[in-house]
Amino acid sequence: MEEIFCTVFTPTYNREYILPKLYNSLKKQNIKDFEWIIIDDGSMDGTEELVKEWCSEKLDFPIVYKKVENGGKHRAINKAIQIARGKLFFIVDSDDYLTEDAIEKIKYYESTLQKNKKKYAGVSGFRGYTKQDVIGKQLKKDYIDALNSERKKYNLLGDKAEAYYTEILKKYPFPEIDGEKFIPESVVWNRIASDGYQLRWFRDIIYICNYLEDGLTKSTLQLYKKNPKGYLMFIQSEIKNTRPSYIRKLKYYYGYYIAVREIKTDEEITKDLGINNNMIRLLKLISFSKNMK
């Protein structure tokens, strides 16, 4: 199977109304050495007909479309990685779009990696609300090499635009938990980092974000409540790999407590988090004080 430079991967669910914005940004890319894989996670709108219409057009890049039973973004990622032909794998959500030089920038910075001296998992640009308004803090230099678990240390705050080597991602599939449809992506990114793989983070904004009301970011607490095992896996990963401060760790504990207190006993929660009864009392006190406000 012929390899291309990059697989742009988009998981989608009922996004017919906004997907054309991403499609148009792909058509405007300066270089076309990429494919676009769309995994339709059980959409009930006109997404399938829309994409089929695009596939019939004369394009400079191939579109691969697969519709699957609704199973969550992480399962869609696993499916796409198995069929991807790209050297790099670049996740672009259905409500976002790319700058015209996004693939070009990824290709340039990937070419600068010193493969014989360090272990790299790929490269990452920055996301922005616009081409000028960066998400998080901007780097003072062109790029920095760091582990995903070192992002706070280097002020790599906020969502970024990571393009991982496909062959590496094949070795680190997302856990698939029966009955759950969501797990934070950092669970896998931290696993990759724990094995010493760095990313080259470059300062250019290549990815424009739209945080929609029906998006994952807006419904995080509900997702955690519906997917407690995946949420616990995320918390354990963050505590193990990022060495959070006491306050940050307390926030993780509290978030989990709030998410599962209606379905788990205090004993079960202490066991899950590896904490003692005093910590549970503190979490209850925090909850009580918040409810009093």
C-alpha positions as CSV (number, residue, x, y, z in Angstrom):
1,M,0.0,0.0,0.0
2,E,1.5,3.3,-1.1
3,E,2.3,5.7,1.8
4,I,1.4,9.3,1.7
5,F,2.7,12.0,4.0
6,C,-0.3,12.6,6.3
7,T,-3.6,11.2,7.2
8,V,-6.1,13.9,8.3
9,F,-8.6,12.0,10.4
10,T,-12.0,13.4,11.4
11,P,-14.5,11.6,13.6
12,T,-18.0,13.0,13.1
13,Y,-21.5,12.6,14.5
14,N,-24.4,14.7,13.1
15,R,-22.1,17.5,11.8
16,E,-23.5,17.8,8.3
17,Y,-24.2,21.5,9.0
18,I,-20.5,22.4,9.8
19,L,-18.3,19.8,8.1
20,P,-18.1,21.8,4.8
21,K,-15.9,24.3,6.6
22,L,-13.2,21.7,7.3
23,Y,-13.7,20.3,3.8
24,N,-13.1,23.6,2.2
25,S,-10.0,24.2,4.3
26,L,-8.6,20.9,3.1
27,K,-9.2,21.9,-0.6
28,K,-7.2,25.1,0.0
29,Q,-4.1,23.3,1.4
30,N,-0.8,24.5,-0.1
31,I,0.3,20.9,-0.5
32,K,-2.0,17.9,-1.2
33,D,0.2,15.0,0.1
34,F,-2.5,13.8,2.4
35,E,-5.7,11.7,2.6
36,W,-8.8,12.5,4.6
37,I,-10.4,9.7,6.6
38,I,-13.8,10.3,8.0
39,I,-15.3,7.9,10.5
40,D,-19.0,8.6,10.8
41,D,-19.9,7.5,14.3
42,G,-23.5,6.7,13.6
43,S,-24.8,10.0,12.3
44,M,-28.5,10.3,11.7
45,D,-28.4,13.5,9.5
46,G,-27.3,13.9,5.9
47,T,-23.5,13.4,6.6
48,E,-23.2,10.3,4.4
49,E,-24.9,11.8,1.4
50,L,-22.8,15.0,1.8
51,V,-19.5,13.1,1.9
52,K,-20.5,10.8,-1.1
53,E,-21.1,14.0,-3.1
54,W,-17.6,15.2,-2.2
55,C,-16.1,11.9,-3.2
56,S,-17.6,12.3,-6.7
57,E,-15.8,15.6,-7.2
58,K,-12.4,15.9,-8.8
59,L,-10.1,16.3,-5.8
60,D,-6.3,16.5,-5.3
61,F,-6.6,14.2,-2.3
62,P,-8.5,11.0,-1.6
63,I,-11.4,10.8,0.9
64,V,-12.0,7.6,2.8
65,Y,-15.5,7.4,4.4
66,K,-16.7,4.7,6.8
67,K,-19.9,4.7,8.8
68,V,-19.9,2.7,12.0
69,E,-22.2,2.0,14.9
70,N,-21.9,4.8,17.5
71,G,-19.0,3.9,19.8
72,G,-17.2,7.1,20.7
73,K,-14.3,9.1,19.3
74,H,-11.6,6.8,20.7
75,R,-13.0,3.7,18.9
76,A,-13.2,5.8,15.7
77,I,-9.5,6.7,16.1
78,N,-8.6,3.0,16.6
79,K,-10.5,2.1,13.4
80,A,-8.9,5.0,11.4
81,I,-5.3,4.2,12.5
82,Q,-5.7,0.6,11.1
83,I,-6.6,1.9,7.6
84,A,-4.4,5.0,7.5
85,R,-1.9,5.3,4.7
86,G,-0.2,8.5,6.1
87,K,3.2,8.6,7.7
88,L,1.7,11.0,10.2
89,F,-1.8,10.9,11.7
90,F,-3.5,14.2,12.3
91,I,-6.8,14.4,14.2
92,V,-9.0,17.3,13.1
93,D,-12.4,17.5,14.7
94,S,-15.5,18.0,12.6
95,D,-16.3,21.4,14.1
96,D,-12.8,22.8,13.4
97,Y,-10.7,23.7,10.3
98,L,-7.1,24.2,9.2
99,T,-5.1,27.1,8.0
100,E,-4.0,26.9,4.3
101,D,-0.4,26.0,5.2
102,A,-1.2,23.4,8.0
103,I,0.0,20.3,6.1
104,E,3.0,22.3,4.7
105,K,4.0,23.4,8.3
106,I,3.7,19.8,9.6
107,K,5.8,18.5,6.7
108,Y,8.5,21.1,7.3
109,Y,8.9,20.6,11.0
110,E,8.8,16.8,10.6
111,S,11.7,17.1,8.2
112,T,13.8,18.9,10.9
113,L,13.6,16.0,13.4
114,Q,17.0,14.5,14.3
115,K,15.8,10.9,14.3
116,N,19.2,9.4,15.2
117,K,19.5,11.5,18.4
118,K,16.1,11.5,20.0
119,K,12.9,9.6,20.1
120,Y,10.1,11.5,18.5
121,A,6.4,10.6,18.3
122,G,5.7,13.4,15.8
123,V,5.2,17.1,15.7
124,S,2.6,19.6,16.9
125,G,1.5,23.0,15.9
126,F,-0.7,25.4,17.9
127,R,-4.5,25.9,17.8
128,G,-6.1,29.3,17.7
129,Y,-9.5,30.8,18.0
130,T,-8.4,32.7,14.9
131,K,-5.2,32.8,12.9
132,Q,-3.9,35.4,15.3
133,D,-5.5,34.5,18.6
134,V,-3.6,31.6,20.0
135,I,-5.1,29.1,22.5
136,G,-2.9,29.0,25.6
137,K,0.5,30.8,25.7
138,Q,2.6,31.4,22.7
139,L,6.2,30.0,22.6
140,K,9.0,32.6,22.6
141,K,11.0,30.5,20.1
142,D,10.1,28.7,16.9
143,Y,9.8,25.3,18.5
144,I,10.5,23.2,21.6
145,D,11.0,19.4,22.1
146,A,9.1,18.0,25.0
147,L,7.1,15.0,26.3
148,N,3.3,15.4,26.4
149,S,3.6,15.0,30.2
150,E,5.9,18.0,30.3
151,R,3.5,20.5,28.7
152,K,2.8,22.4,31.9
153,K,6.6,22.7,32.5
154,Y,7.0,24.4,29.1
155,N,3.8,26.4,29.1
156,L,2.3,24.3,26.4
157,L,-1.1,25.1,27.7
158,G,-4.5,24.5,26.0
159,D,-5.4,22.2,23.1
160,K,-2.7,21.7,20.5
161,A,-2.6,20.3,16.9
162,E,-0.6,17.1,17.3
163,A,0.4,14.9,14.3
164,Y,1.7,11.6,15.5
165,Y,3.6,8.9,13.5
166,T,1.0,6.4,12.5
167,E,3.3,3.5,13.2
168,I,3.7,4.6,16.8
169,L,-0.1,5.0,17.3
170,K,-0.6,1.5,16.1
171,K,1.4,0.3,19.1
172,Y,-0.7,2.4,21.5
173,P,-4.4,1.7,20.8
174,F,-7.1,3.5,22.9
175,P,-8.6,1.3,25.6
176,E,-12.1,0.2,24.7
177,I,-14.3,-0.3,27.7
178,D,-17.6,-2.2,27.4
179,G,-20.6,0.0,28.0
180,E,-18.5,3.3,27.7
181,K,-18.1,5.6,24.8
182,F,-15.5,8.2,25.9
183,I,-12.0,8.3,27.2
184,P,-9.7,11.4,27.2
185,E,-7.0,11.2,24.5
186,S,-4.3,12.2,27.0
187,V,-4.5,8.6,28.4
188,V,-2.7,7.4,25.2
189,W,-0.6,10.5,24.7
190,N,0.8,10.0,28.3
191,R,1.5,6.4,27.6
192,I,3.6,7.4,24.6
193,A,5.4,10.0,26.6
194,S,6.1,7.6,29.4
195,D,8.1,5.5,26.9
196,G,10.3,8.5,26.2
197,Y,8.7,9.7,22.9
198,Q,8.9,13.5,22.5
199,L,7.0,15.9,20.2
200,R,8.4,18.9,18.4
201,W,6.0,21.6,19.3
202,F,6.1,24.5,16.9
203,R,4.6,27.9,17.5
204,D,2.6,28.4,14.2
205,I,-1.2,28.4,14.5
206,I,-2.4,25.8,12.0
207,Y,-5.7,24.7,13.5
208,I,-8.7,26.9,14.1
209,C,-11.1,25.8,16.9
210,N,-14.8,26.2,17.4
211,Y,-16.0,24.9,20.8
212,L,-19.7,24.3,20.0
213,E,-22.5,23.8,22.4
214,D,-22.9,20.2,21.2
215,G,-19.2,19.4,21.3
216,L,-17.3,17.2,23.8
217,T,-15.7,20.1,25.6
218,K,-19.1,21.6,26.5
219,S,-20.4,18.4,28.1
220,T,-17.4,17.1,29.9
221,L,-19.0,16.4,33.3
222,Q,-21.9,14.5,31.8
223,L,-19.4,12.5,29.8
224,Y,-17.4,11.6,32.9
225,K,-20.6,10.5,34.7
226,K,-21.5,8.2,31.8
227,N,-18.0,6.9,31.4
228,P,-16.6,6.5,35.0
229,K,-14.0,3.8,34.1
230,G,-12.5,5.9,31.3
231,Y,-12.5,8.9,33.6
232,L,-10.7,7.0,36.3
233,M,-8.1,5.8,33.8
234,F,-7.6,9.5,32.8
235,I,-7.1,10.6,36.4
236,Q,-4.7,7.8,37.2
237,S,-2.7,8.6,34.0
238,E,-2.5,12.3,34.8
239,I,-1.3,11.7,38.4
240,K,1.2,9.1,37.4
241,N,2.7,10.9,34.4
242,T,2.3,14.7,35.0
243,R,3.2,14.9,38.8
244,P,0.4,17.4,39.5
245,S,0.5,19.8,42.5
246,Y,-1.6,19.0,45.5
247,I,-4.3,21.4,44.4
248,R,-4.4,19.9,40.9
249,K,-4.6,16.4,42.4
250,L,-7.4,17.5,44.7
251,K,-9.3,18.8,41.7
252,Y,-9.0,15.4,40.0
253,Y,-10.2,13.6,43.2
254,Y,-13.1,16.0,43.5
255,G,-14.1,15.7,39.9
256,Y,-14.2,11.9,40.2
257,Y,-16.1,12.1,43.5
258,I,-18.8,14.3,41.9
259,A,-19.0,12.1,38.8
260,V,-19.5,8.8,40.7
261,R,-20.9,9.5,44.1
262,E,-24.4,8.5,43.1
263,I,-23.3,5.1,41.8
264,K,-20.3,4.2,44.1
265,T,-19.8,3.9,47.8
266,D,-17.2,5.9,49.7
267,E,-15.3,2.7,50.1
268,E,-15.2,2.1,46.4
269,I,-14.1,5.7,45.6
270,T,-11.2,5.5,48.1
271,K,-10.1,2.3,46.5
272,D,-10.4,3.6,43.0
273,L,-8.4,6.7,43.8
274,G,-6.0,5.2,46.3
275,I,-6.9,7.8,49.0
276,N,-8.0,7.5,52.6
277,N,-11.2,8.3,54.5
278,N,-9.9,11.8,55.5
279,M,-9.6,12.7,51.9
280,I,-13.2,11.6,51.3
281,R,-14.3,13.8,54.2
282,L,-12.5,16.7,52.6
283,L,-14.2,16.1,49.2
284,K,-17.6,16.0,50.9
285,L,-16.8,19.2,52.7
286,I,-15.8,20.9,49.5
287,S,-19.1,19.7,47.9
288,F,-21.1,20.9,50.8
289,S,-19.5,24.4,50.7
290,K,-20.1,24.7,47.0
291,N,-23.7,23.8,47.4
292,M,-24.1,26.5,50.1
293,K,-23.0,29.2,47.7
